[in-house]
């Protein structure tokens, strides 16, 4: 599983803590101290955070990634170039969100399993407590029964002693006999009383402070403990159910992110316009590497006004079976860096709206600039101008050799037609000087 967080325990003195996961933006890196979010830190470097105040001793530090999912990292528009870096940025964003959702789901599942184990243990403890309480109740009932039997025995012995005393008054012999019998009865009564006392002592327990706790009290206490354990078990089950719900939600989020990635449209690359399928299916997507002539292809709807296909432009189309026609989607340069004029022989194209190809050289504030523009289409002009090797000297002008090679020139002296001059002609010179020579 991908690493999306690192954890530490504060010691009251360390302020810098490193982390090992990758991220898109610094704002995606989050921190909690004892589960409470904090922003009291800065980046010491790309993989180390520096806390404003060292986390206290024993504080749980969690450094984790939480990639923003409200907006895509890069947005593309019809007609714009698509850079590999932008695409990779978007897919990396989806990957990070999926990794974080997977980590959250795993953590939630672990929490749920721990809560369930705690609940199971609590239920087992409550069952044991109930059994102990039942056993204590049974012991108390038995002790109570034995005590009652001892009292009955003592009462019977007392009645016997009374009868013996009455018989002794009737006759000395009978009295002596009765006296003997009474003495025996007294011994029996004393033994019965001792048995009753023993039974009573057996039914209670010392509370450690000179008093006693009866078996009934102990049983009631055990019942209370059992009820508390049962309540705790119910709470643990509720916590487990909540954790399971959170885990399910996290899994659903991860599945949704995965589905969004899997639903990306795949285009079939077509070499040129002639290779466009003749029997397409609904929602077939193609991109034509050499779009030369696509503006004249039929059936095709939605072509931008004035668009002309070219070998360096890729066009994307979708087939709509309801209209039995291909539908225009977008176009882009085969080499996305052409827009920066970085190739050996860059071409600045023209269009029906702006005219011939042109380059604008702006001022440093980009508020105005000078354009160098090609001749119109009607001129049918195709030529090359080659600049001189250096900047020339003051007052020199650019001249051409007739085939486009430009050089710096002093311009020379003007040529004067003496005949025209003598018959009223005019002498005109622009940016020229006379060298002091004579007219012939």
C-alpha positions as CSV (number, residue, x, y, z in Angstrom):
1,X,0.0,0.0,0.0
2,X,1.3,3.5,-0.9
3,X,2.6,5.6,2.0
4,X,0.2,8.6,2.7
5,X,1.2,9.5,6.2
6,X,4.0,9.4,8.8
7,X,3.5,9.4,12.6
8,X,5.8,10.5,15.5
9,X,5.6,11.1,19.3
10,X,6.6,14.5,20.5
11,X,9.4,14.9,23.1
12,X,9.0,18.6,24.0
13,X,12.2,19.7,22.2
14,X,12.3,18.5,18.6
15,X,10.7,20.9,16.1
16,X,11.7,19.4,12.7
17,X,10.0,16.2,11.5
18,X,10.4,14.6,8.0
19,X,7.9,12.8,5.9
20,X,8.3,10.2,3.1
21,X,5.2,10.6,0.8
22,X,5.0,12.6,-2.4
23,X,2.5,15.5,-2.9
24,X,1.3,17.9,-5.5
25,X,1.1,21.1,-3.5
26,X,2.4,22.1,0.0
27,X,-1.2,22.9,1.0
28,X,-2.0,19.2,0.6
29,X,0.3,18.3,3.5
30,X,-1.7,18.3,6.8
31,X,-0.8,17.8,10.5
32,X,-2.7,16.8,13.6
33,X,-1.4,16.8,17.2
34,X,-3.3,14.3,19.4
35,X,-5.9,14.2,16.5
36,X,-6.4,18.0,16.6
37,X,-5.5,19.8,13.2
38,X,-2.8,22.4,13.3
39,X,-1.2,24.9,10.9
40,X,1.5,26.1,13.2
41,X,4.4,24.8,11.0
42,X,6.4,25.7,7.9
43,X,8.4,23.7,5.3
44,X,12.0,23.5,6.3
45,X,12.6,21.8,2.9
46,X,10.5,19.7,0.5
47,X,10.2,16.7,2.9
48,X,10.6,18.3,6.3
49,X,8.2,20.3,8.5
50,X,9.3,22.8,11.1
51,X,6.8,23.4,14.0
52,X,6.6,26.9,15.4
53,X,6.7,25.3,18.9
54,X,8.1,21.8,19.6
55,X,5.2,19.3,20.3
56,X,4.9,18.4,24.0
57,X,6.3,15.2,25.4
58,X,4.0,12.3,24.5
59,X,1.9,14.2,21.9
60,X,0.9,12.0,19.0
61,X,2.1,13.7,15.7
62,X,0.5,12.7,12.4
63,X,1.8,14.1,9.1
64,X,-0.4,13.1,6.2
65,X,-1.4,14.0,2.7
66,X,-4.9,15.1,1.8
67,X,-5.0,15.9,-1.9
68,X,-7.5,18.6,-3.0
69,X,-10.3,17.1,-5.1
70,X,-12.6,20.1,-5.6
71,X,-10.9,21.1,-8.9
72,X,-8.6,19.3,-11.5
73,X,-5.0,20.4,-11.5
74,X,-5.2,21.3,-15.1
75,X,-8.3,22.2,-17.3
76,X,-8.3,21.9,-21.1
77,X,-10.3,23.9,-23.5
78,X,-11.3,23.3,-27.2
79,X,-8.4,24.2,-29.5
80,X,-5.8,24.4,-26.7
81,X,-2.6,22.3,-26.7
82,X,-2.6,19.4,-24.2
83,X,0.8,19.0,-22.5
84,X,1.9,15.6,-21.2
85,X,2.8,17.4,-17.9
86,X,-0.7,18.6,-17.5
87,X,-2.2,15.1,-18.2
88,X,0.3,13.5,-15.8
89,X,-0.6,16.1,-13.1
90,X,-4.4,15.2,-13.4
91,X,-3.8,11.5,-13.3
92,X,-1.3,11.9,-10.4
93,X,-4.1,13.9,-8.6
94,X,-6.6,11.0,-9.1
95,X,-3.9,8.4,-8.1
96,X,-3.2,10.3,-4.8
97,X,-6.9,10.7,-4.0
98,X,-7.4,6.9,-4.6
99,X,-4.3,6.1,-2.4
100,X,-5.6,8.3,0.4
101,X,-9.1,6.8,0.2
102,X,-7.6,3.3,0.2
103,X,-5.5,4.2,3.3
104,X,-8.6,5.7,5.1
105,X,-10.6,2.6,4.2
106,X,-7.9,0.3,5.6
107,X,-7.6,2.4,8.8
108,X,-11.4,2.4,9.2
109,X,-11.5,-1.4,8.7
110,X,-8.7,-1.8,11.3
111,X,-10.6,0.4,13.8
112,X,-13.8,-1.6,13.1
113,X,-12.0,-4.9,13.7
114,X,-10.5,-3.6,17.0
115,X,-13.9,-2.3,18.1
116,X,-15.5,-5.7,17.3
117,X,-12.8,-7.5,19.3
118,X,-13.4,-5.2,22.2
119,X,-17.2,-5.8,21.9
120,X,-16.7,-9.6,21.8
121,X,-14.4,-9.4,24.9
122,X,-16.9,-7.3,26.8
123,X,-19.8,-9.6,25.9
124,X,-17.7,-12.6,27.1
125,X,-16.9,-10.7,30.4
126,X,-20.6,-9.9,30.9
127,X,-21.6,-13.5,30.4
128,X,-19.0,-14.5,33.0
129,X,-20.2,-11.9,35.4
130,X,-23.8,-13.1,35.0
131,X,-22.7,-16.7,35.8
132,X,-20.8,-15.5,38.9
133,X,-23.8,-13.5,40.1
134,X,-26.1,-16.5,39.6
135,X,-23.7,-18.7,41.5
136,X,-23.5,-16.2,44.3
137,X,-27.3,-16.0,44.5
138,X,-27.5,-19.8,44.6
139,X,-25.0,-19.9,47.5
140,X,-26.9,-17.2,49.4
141,X,-30.2,-19.0,49.0
142,X,-28.6,-22.3,50.3
143,X,-27.1,-20.5,53.3
144,X,-30.5,-18.9,54.0
145,X,-32.2,-22.3,53.9
146,X,-29.7,-23.8,56.2
147,X,-30.1,-21.0,58.7
148,X,-33.9,-21.4,58.7
149,X,-33.5,-25.2,59.4
150,X,-31.2,-24.5,62.3
151,X,-33.8,-22.1,63.9
152,X,-36.5,-24.8,63.5
153,X,-34.2,-27.3,65.2
154,X,-33.5,-24.9,68.1
155,X,-37.2,-24.2,68.6
156,X,-38.0,-28.0,68.7
157,X,-35.2,-28.5,71.3
158,X,-36.6,-25.6,73.4
159,X,-40.1,-27.3,73.4
160,X,-38.6,-30.6,74.4
161,X,-36.8,-28.9,77.4
162,X,-40.1,-27.3,78.5
163,X,-41.9,-30.6,78.5
164,X,-39.1,-32.2,80.4
165,X,-39.3,-29.5,83.1
166,X,-43.0,-30.1,83.5
167,X,-42.6,-33.8,83.9
168,X,-39.9,-33.3,86.7
169,X,-42.4,-31.4,88.8
170,X,-44.8,-34.5,88.7
171,X,-42.3,-37.0,90.1
172,X,-38.7,-36.9,91.4
173,X,-37.7,-40.0,89.5
174,X,-39.4,-38.6,86.4
175,X,-37.9,-35.2,87.2
176,X,-34.4,-36.7,87.5
177,X,-34.9,-38.5,84.2
178,X,-36.4,-35.3,82.8
179,X,-33.5,-33.3,84.1
180,X,-31.1,-35.6,82.4
181,X,-33.2,-35.4,79.3
182,X,-33.3,-31.6,79.6
183,X,-29.6,-31.4,80.0
184,X,-29.2,-33.4,76.8
185,X,-31.7,-31.2,75.2
186,X,-29.8,-28.1,76.2
187,X,-26.6,-29.5,74.7
188,X,-28.5,-30.3,71.5
189,X,-29.9,-26.8,71.5
190,X,-26.5,-25.2,72.0
191,X,-25.1,-27.4,69.2
192,X,-28.0,-26.3,67.0
193,X,-27.4,-22.6,67.9
194,X,-23.7,-23.0,67.0
195,X,-24.7,-24.6,63.7
196,X,-27.1,-21.7,63.0
197,X,-24.3,-19.2,63.8
198,X,-21.9,-21.1,61.5
199,X,-24.5,-21.1,58.8
200,X,-25.1,-17.4,59.2
201,X,-21.3,-16.7,59.1
202,X,-21.0,-18.8,56.0
203,X,-23.7,-16.6,54.2
204,X,-21.7,-13.4,54.7
205,X,-18.3,-12.0,53.9
206,X,-16.0,-9.5,55.7
207,X,-16.0,-6.0,54.2
208,X,-12.4,-5.4,55.5
209,X,-13.6,-2.7,58.0
210,X,-15.0,-4.8,60.8
211,X,-18.4,-5.3,59.1
212,X,-19.9,-7.8,56.8
213,X,-21.4,-8.0,53.3
214,X,-24.2,-10.5,52.9
215,X,-24.3,-12.9,50.0
216,X,-27.4,-11.1,48.7
217,X,-25.4,-7.8,48.6
218,X,-22.6,-9.5,46.8
219,X,-25.0,-11.0,44.3
220,X,-26.6,-7.6,43.7
221,X,-23.2,-6.0,43.2
222,X,-22.2,-8.7,40.7
223,X,-25.5,-8.1,38.9
224,X,-24.7,-4.4,38.7
225,X,-21.2,-5.2,37.3
226,X,-22.8,-7.5,34.7
227,X,-25.3,-4.8,33.6
228,X,-22.4,-2.2,33.3
229,X,-20.4,-4.7,31.2
230,X,-23.5,-5.3,29.0
231,X,-23.9,-1.5,28.5
232,X,-20.2,-1.2,27.5
233,X,-20.6,-4.1,25.1
234,X,-23.6,-2.3,23.4
235,X,-21.6,0.9,23.1
236,X,-18.7,-1.0,21.6
237,X,-21.0,-2.6,19.1
238,X,-22.4,0.8,18.1
239,X,-18.8,2.1,17.7
240,X,-18.0,-0.9,15.5
241,X,-21.1,-0.3,13.4
242,X,-20.1,3.4,12.9
243,X,-16.6,2.4,12.0
244,X,-17.9,-0.1,9.5
245,X,-20.2,2.6,8.0
246,X,-17.2,4.9,7.6
247,X,-15.2,2.2,6.0
248,X,-18.0,1.5,3.5
249,X,-18.2,5.2,2.6
250,X,-14.4,5.4,2.1
251,X,-14.5,2.3,-0.1
252,X,-17.4,3.9,-2.1
253,X,-15.3,7.1,-2.6
254,X,-12.3,5.1,-3.7
255,X,-14.5,3.1,-6.2
256,X,-16.0,6.4,-7.5
257,X,-12.5,7.8,-8.1
258,X,-11.4,4.6,-9.8
259,X,-14.6,4.7,-12.0
260,X,-14.0,8.3,-13.0
261,X,-10.5,7.4,-14.2
262,X,-11.7,4.3,-16.0
263,X,-14.4,6.3,-17.9
264,X,-11.8,8.5,-19.7
265,X,-12.5,8.6,-23.4
266,X,-10.0,6.7,-25.6
267,X,-9.4,7.9,-29.2
268,X,-8.4,5.6,-32.1
269,X,-5.5,7.2,-34.0
270,X,-6.3,7.6,-37.8
271,X,-3.4,8.4,-40.2
272,X,-5.3,10.9,-42.4
273,X,-8.7,11.9,-43.7
274,X,-8.8,9.0,-46.2
275,X,-8.6,6.5,-43.4
276,X,-11.7,7.7,-41.6
277,X,-13.9,4.5,-41.0
278,X,-16.8,4.2,-43.5
279,X,-19.0,2.2,-41.2
280,X,-18.6,3.6,-37.7
281,X,-20.6,2.8,-34.6
282,X,-22.3,5.3,-32.3
283,X,-19.8,7.2,-30.1
284,X,-16.8,5.9,-31.9
285,X,-13.9,8.4,-31.1
286,X,-11.1,9.0,-33.6
287,X,-8.2,11.5,-33.9
288,X,-6.7,12.2,-37.3
289,X,-2.9,12.7,-37.2
290,X,-2.8,14.5,-40.6
291,X,-6.0,16.6,-40.9
292,X,-5.2,17.9,-44.4
293,X,-8.6,18.4,-46.2
294,X,-10.8,17.5,-43.1
295,X,-12.7,20.8,-43.6
296,X,-14.1,19.3,-46.9
297,X,-14.9,15.9,-45.5
298,X,-18.6,14.8,-45.4
299,X,-20.6,14.0,-43.4
300,X,-19.0,16.2,-40.7
301,X,-20.7,18.9,-38.5
302,X,-19.4,21.6,-36.2
303,X,-16.2,22.5,-38.1
304,X,-15.0,26.0,-36.8
305,X,-15.4,28.7,-39.3
306,X,-12.3,29.2,-41.4
307,X,-10.5,26.1,-40.1
308,X,-8.1,24.5,-42.6
309,X,-6.6,21.1,-41.9
310,X,-2.8,20.6,-42.0
311,X,-0.3,17.8,-41.6
312,X,0.8,19.3,-38.3
313,X,-2.7,19.5,-36.8
314,X,-4.5,16.5,-35.2
315,X,-8.4,16.7,-35.3
316,X,-10.7,14.8,-32.9
317,X,-14.1,13.5,-34.1
318,X,-17.0,11.6,-32.6
319,X,-19.6,9.6,-34.6
320,X,-23.3,10.3,-33.8
321,X,-25.5,7.5,-35.2
322,X,-28.7,9.5,-34.6
323,X,-27.6,12.1,-37.2
324,X,-25.4,9.6,-39.3
325,X,-22.6,12.1,-39.1
326,X,-19.2,12.7,-37.6
327,X,-19.2,15.5,-35.0
328,X,-16.3,17.9,-34.6
329,X,-14.7,17.9,-31.1
330,X,-11.3,19.6,-31.0
331,X,-7.9,20.0,-32.7
332,X,-4.3,20.5,-31.4
333,X,-0.8,20.7,-32.8
334,X,1.0,17.3,-33.2
335,X,4.0,18.9,-31.5
336,X,2.5,20.8,-28.6
337,X,5.6,22.9,-28.3
338,X,5.1,24.5,-31.8
339,X,3.3,27.3,-30.2
340,X,6.6,28.4,-28.6
341,X,8.5,28.4,-32.0
342,X,11.2,26.1,-30.6
343,X,11.6,23.9,-33.8
344,X,14.3,24.5,-36.4
345,X,11.8,25.9,-39.0
346,X,8.8,27.3,-37.2
347,X,5.8,28.5,-39.2
348,X,3.4,31.3,-38.0
349,X,0.1,30.5,-39.7
350,X,-2.5,33.0,-40.8
351,X,-6.3,32.8,-40.9
352,X,-9.4,34.5,-42.4
353,X,-9.9,36.7,-39.4
354,X,-6.4,38.0,-38.7
355,X,-4.9,37.8,-42.2
356,X,-1.3,36.7,-43.0
357,X,1.0,35.2,-40.4
358,X,2.5,37.8,-38.1
359,X,4.8,38.3,-35.1
360,X,4.2,41.0,-32.6
361,X,7.1,42.4,-30.6
362,X,5.6,44.0,-27.4
363,X,7.1,46.6,-25.1
364,X,8.3,45.6,-21.6
365,X,4.8,46.5,-20.2
366,X,2.9,44.6,-23.0
367,X,0.8,47.7,-23.6
368,X,1.8,48.2,-27.3
369,X,4.1,46.6,-29.9
370,X,5.4,46.4,-33.4
371,X,4.2,43.7,-35.9
372,X,6.1,42.0,-38.7
373,X,3.5,40.7,-41.1
374,X,3.7,38.6,-44.3
375,X,2.1,39.7,-47.6
376,X,-1.5,38.8,-48.3
377,X,-2.6,35.6,-50.0
378,X,-3.4,37.5,-53.2
379,X,0.3,38.4,-53.7
380,X,1.2,34.6,-54.1
381,X,4.5,35.6,-52.5
382,X,7.1,33.0,-51.5
383,X,10.6,34.2,-50.8
384,X,13.3,34.3,-48.2
385,X,15.1,37.4,-46.7
386,X,18.5,36.6,-45.2
387,X,19.8,39.2,-42.7
388,X,23.4,40.4,-42.7
389,X,26.1,39.0,-40.5
390,X,26.4,42.1,-38.3
391,X,24.7,45.4,-37.4
392,X,26.5,47.6,-40.0
393,X,27.7,51.2,-39.3
394,X,25.9,54.5,-38.9
395,X,23.8,55.8,-41.8
396,X,24.1,52.5,-43.7
397,X,20.9,51.0,-45.3
398,X,19.8,47.5,-46.1
399,X,20.0,46.5,-49.8
400,X,19.1,43.3,-51.5
401,X,20.9,41.4,-54.2
402,X,17.6,40.6,-55.9
403,X,17.4,37.0,-54.5
404,X,16.7,37.9,-50.9
405,X,20.2,38.3,-49.4
406,X,20.4,41.5,-47.4
407,X,23.6,43.5,-46.8
408,X,24.5,46.9,-45.3
409,X,25.3,49.5,-47.9
410,X,26.4,53.2,-47.9
411,X,24.0,54.0,-50.7
412,X,26.5,55.8,-53.0
413,X,26.0,59.1,-54.8
414,X,22.9,59.8,-56.8
415,X,23.0,59.4,-60.6
416,X,21.9,62.6,-62.5
417,X,20.5,62.6,-65.9
418,X,22.1,65.8,-67.3
419,X,19.7,66.0,-70.2
420,X,16.7,66.1,-68.0
421,X,18.4,68.4,-65.6
422,X,19.2,70.9,-68.5
423,X,15.6,70.9,-69.7
424,X,14.0,71.8,-66.5
425,X,14.1,68.4,-64.8
426,X,14.4,68.2,-61.1
427,X,17.1,66.7,-58.9
428,X,15.7,64.7,-56.0
429,X,17.7,62.7,-53.5
430,X,16.4,61.0,-50.3
431,X,18.9,60.1,-47.6
432,X,21.8,60.7,-50.1
433,X,24.7,63.2,-50.1
434,X,26.6,64.7,-52.9
435,X,30.3,63.7,-52.8
436,X,31.4,67.1,-54.2
437,X,32.0,65.8,-57.7
438,X,31.1,67.7,-60.9
439,X,28.2,67.3,-63.2
440,X,29.0,66.2,-66.7
